[in-house]
Amino acid sequence: MHRVTDTYGPIPYSMIGENGQIQVPYDSQEKVYDKFFEELDAAIKVLTEHRTDAISAKADYIYGGSAEKWCKLANSLKLRLAMRIVYANEAKAREMAESAVNSEVGVITSNADNAAMHAAENRTTLIYNDWGDHRVGADILCYMNGYKDPRRAKMFTQGTVGEGDAAEKGYYGLRIGTTPANKSKAVTACSSMLITDTDPILWMNAAEIAFLRSEYELRWGSAVSAQNFYEQGIRLSFEERGVAGAEDYIADEANVPEAYTDPLGVIENNTALPQSRITIKWKEDAQFEENLERIITQKWIAIFPLGNEAWAEYRRTGYPKLMPAKDNKSGGTVNSKYGMRRLPYPSEEYSENRTNVEAAITSLGGPDNGGTRTWWDCKPLN
């Protein structure tokens, strides 16, 4: 449900099911988050008390029967949600984050505790492998190519540009907002996600939690700890992908994201320089925003393919710096520079729950379109 409220803003939540009703008033996003923390605290209390109890492995497709690992996930989710609201309510964010990291069981710290659903079939393979309807975005590959990131080989296929003797293989991405005139050419040229139907479906990994803790320390704690957690996040991501070279990557203070070049050769390249000049190596003397950009950029890479989370963090912090969409088809409701901030409510809400959805739009504080910002999306844009 946090994905739902982060997508739309106010949602029906606390009153769903009262007197058997589902057409109920919406909660403001702030109230939804307050309810999230209340429910997580209740779950954490019960899970902590029963952390050594056995759960039926057949009923647990995430951890195979470990209540303690579920408790770590609950604390980790609480930390994620706490940092989400830092610009909207910093005091509440710090309180919830502190209680999560200082809890009796603690948060996820190792890849052995990563949360992933072990489904009978990972149907993401359909859109990447069978249908060919998805390709990797240019932004993440511009960053990883510029960084010469060795994780690419474990995350993406290589595309082929050109024909015959002129053909070249590489990691090429499709720019957001592009409608290829030739789908088969785009499928051949652009990288795909490496995935099989037996791969688990990622929910949350240890690298994300390390980066969240790095940001926590950057804001309210120790500069040394912020750096340590930042570097730990990179190491955990390399370990998760089964890739060597983390220490060299962490020490890299030269490489920056590369400029975008259209692999299809038909899109005007209006980004002569990379979107960002952020380097990898932590800088002790850097300004707050520079090191925050480092943290969020590396977290963005490490949590792939969690698109909802990446989008939310981009809206919250402004990082990573992304290319504007090639074609803005919003009719002027979305600023190309800042991108989509939310999704409009489904049309069914207007036909089946009109009074309540219209009240929610008033709570939202702007029109029901993609350019209106949600409650926690309140950092000044630049």
ABEGO torsion letter per residue (X at the ends): XAAAAAAAEBBBAAABGBGGBABBBBBBAAAAAAAAAAAAAAAAAAAAAAAABBBBAAABAAAGGBAAAAAAAAAAAAAAAAAAAAAABAAAAAAAAAAAAABAAEBBABAAABBBBBBABBAAAAAAAAAGABBBBAAAAAAAAAAGBAAAAAABBBBBBEBEAABBBEBBBBBBGBBBABAAAAAAABBBBBBBAABBBBABBAAAAAAAAAAAAAAABBAAAAAAAAAAAAAAAAAAAGBBGAAAAAABAABBBBBBBBAAGABBBABABBABABBABBBAABBAAAAAAAAAAAAAAAAOABAAAAAAAAAAAGOBBBBBBABBAAGGABBAAAEBABBBBBAAAAAAAAAAAAAAAAAAGBBBBAABBBAABABBBX
